[in-house]
Amino acid sequence: MARPRLIAAASAGLAACALVFQLGLGAQAPDIEQHINALIARMTLDEKFGQLQQLDGHADGRNREEHFDLVRKGLLGSTLNVRGAENVNALQKAALEESRLKIPVVFAFDVIHGYRTVFPIPLGETASWDPEAAERAAAIAAAESRAAGLQWTFAPMVDIARDARWGRIAEGAGEDPWLGSVFAAARVRGFQGTNMAAPDRIAATAKHWVAYGAAEGGRDYAATDMSEHALRSIYFPPFKAAVDAGVATFMSAFNDLNGVPTSSNPFTLTTVLREEWKWDGLVVSDYKSVVETINHGLARDEADAARQALPAGVDMEMISRTYVTHGPALVKAGEIPVPVVDEAVRRALRLKYRVGLFDRPYADPALEPATLLKPEFRAAARDIAARSMVLLEHDGRTLPIKEGNRRIALVGPFGDNRDEMMGNWTGDGRREDVVTLKEGLEAALPGAQVTVARGADLDVKMLWPGGAGDAAGAAALRDEAVAAAREADLVVLTLGESGAMSGEAASRTSLDLPPFQRELAEAIFALKKPTAVVLFTGRPLALGWLKAAAPAMLLAWFPGTEAGHAVADVLTGRVNPQGKLPVTFPRHVGQVPIYYSHKATGRPPAADDKYTSKYIDAEWTPLYPFGYGLSYTTFELSDLRVSAASIPSTGSVTVSATVRNAGAVKGTEVVQFYVRDVAASVTRPVQELRGFTRVTLEPGESRRVEFTAGPKELGFLDRDLKWRVEPGEFRVRVSQSSEGGLTGAFEVR
Ligand code: GLC
């Protein structure tokens, strides 16, 4: 007798065939647009608005009973959170066998940095400066997601973020439009491949459109206000890179932008997206962001919210139900034109075609167990996590851990912690899959004895005034840790934030470590034992005191499922650290927003001149600059050459230099290329990243690296918002971070 699952697959296949012929898609390769229009012509107004509704299933992936009824009536086009072949197929069956038009449901989920195999948080993964790694991680996430019955992820998040108080800085690619654009495109390619209908690909979403990361005060969901020049120069580029990479959908954001909420903003949603960029994908709102235009003070009521959002360009409404509730009446009243509705429906159906739902609407139940957590997926997660880590401090002795270190004290709240290794937005990642730091170290150093001492509690409630808990309890934990450290040859001291301390709705007024961690660290340092700090965080932290005290410090971000092995790989030198910061680390929260590509001002900071742009109570420079990261070896740059002293505005110049591994171990350096337009009709930043390359060299080995600077690298938006290259002096820097390195210059005539 055929196994039940084979029967399910067979019936699914028959139903799909029936659907294909039902819609006349059988014989010839369908002209999608023709079939979409034919379908729209048959839809009632209610069914049209039904396709524009997305509702959420239970957090564990199960359907909500109500959704079956809505689907049968053609009043629900998409869900988020519903996942797992069984759950997906149950709702899909209702759509295909019990609705009038048999339009398949499209299933979405927040697969931000992995589905079941969880990769480093996106900010951490960006620190690899390896877009191929990000593409690989997204492709693995897509394969697992599709196997679990999903066809759409709400990722990549591509918001530029320059304010570490904003918890969602963890989810993106950091502060720089150039680096952010490279990673946005890589992640879209990874999720979608060249055919998002393939059995291992899904549709991607560029989010949150737009400028969500510029929230006032770093407070999540707060208003944003900026010039169109800043909007187009800083916040648009990663979204445009996603469009150029073929991203299937956008998600409109929560924030008020220059007085018009982004989930009802005709300028960003239609003028830019549709008229300028000619993009034909689907815009889905963020969670209730349509109805929240009432809270913003834009819409009078729910009907008004629908009346403004749909024509502005939000095609599908997530969670709130203003479209299905008020849409038909608004159309009948002439307040929303039918063509506007039809165009939104067209985009929703186009998405469903593009992800292959009209050909293969059902998930194969056999695929999920065979795909999730494949050994090669775990291996990729381990490799990418290790290469995402950033060596912040290195005294040259403490790390890498030598074989001879027999007794290791693993001190701090992360050492034996299965719950805090994946960060936030962890998809379907499960704690039982996670490799802890203790397990990683024991596997990497079989002869060592690893003793664990928590040293301090870790809970987001501790951040609230008075929430830190009792000092006596903290002292007891600290004493226990000190006792363990006394017996050890080496201390691995884990510090940082919990995953819940960053991500959505997790803004902070401070960038300090959570309570009692500084006291723990200082007690450990006082022992004068070899001590390596491993830092877990989703955001830059203000670590001035730690920088001064730590002999070695590795920034691990939140490394994901393979955390323990990845951290141990770096601590033992199996992987030579190569990560570089995609965000600036400030000395103090008072410096925020702080970023490398800042303007010069009329009074550039000068230590010997009071009346220049700096602070009277702290250094104005960052603690760790954008692009910074150390290695177990040392690299030297020399012999910078600029191919021409002068070029026409349409010309380009090649800038080259030699990079050499001057140390004793093989390593990888990320050589960075920065440009400055010294004088222009709109003031330019003191420098802007315009290229980078990863170079792996054996000890003593040298290599020439080359960068090209042409109109794409040298141009900017002028006062009329037109892209141009202006004549004048340009300075270039080839370096190992946004500071130092070799400089040169040339003229555009
Ligand atoms: C959340 C987030 C968004 C996410 C959506 C669905 O509020 O802002 O990034 O994709 O809702 O979970």
Residues whose N, C-alpha, C, O or C-beta is under 5 A from the ligand:
A	BS01	GLC	D110 F154 D286 Y287
